[in-house]
Amino acid sequence: MSQNARRPRRGPSSNGSSLNSTMSIVVAAVAVLLGFLILRDIGGSSSSTSDIPVDPVTSETIVTETTLVDAVVTETTLPLTAFKVQIANASKVSGSAGDLTTQLQGRGFIVQPAINTDAATQKQTATVVYYNPGSEGAAALVATTLGGVATAPMPTPIPTETGNIGEASVLILLGTDLAGKPLPAG
């Protein structure tokens, strides 16, 4: 048996899963950007033909507005199953992170079981959504669902009792502003 026949695997077995999730988000972002550029170019082309008389009943402006509304919907669409969320209770309100976990799962998010913050983290009054690199869009979607809370890059060290967020790419550090309250409608 040669020495090259059996080489030990290196690294965690979930590394490919994280890479696939990150790659999917990057591909989606590039597709959205290309769609925006194409629609912008189409919009620019129609404005350069302003010398041509337009029948008021079939105005090109209406077609352009419809196209732009479709583009906005396309740009903001991110599958809720494309990323995982972790909630850490920084409000010190018992059970509030579990309640928020249940509410977000009811909205279609994939949320890991709720955890607490590390002992060094002080009681937080404002909820913050932290994200790993490449997960800015996912964090923005979560922040909007929570009613427009702040987002920020993931701090180092991660302020959870375990020091990590598992397979999640977004961390909600739950403050007293949202603890025990229902999510906004929508």
Secondary structure, DSSP 8 states (H G I E B T S, - for coil): --TTS-----S-TTHHHHHHHHHHHHHHHHHHHHHHHHHHHHHHHHHTTTTS---GGG-HHHHHHHHHHHHHHHHH---GGGSEEEEEE-S--TTHHHHHHHHHHHTT-EE---EEB-TTS---SS-EEEE-TT-HHHHHHHHHHTTS-EEEE--SS--BTTS--TT-SEEEEE-TTTTT------
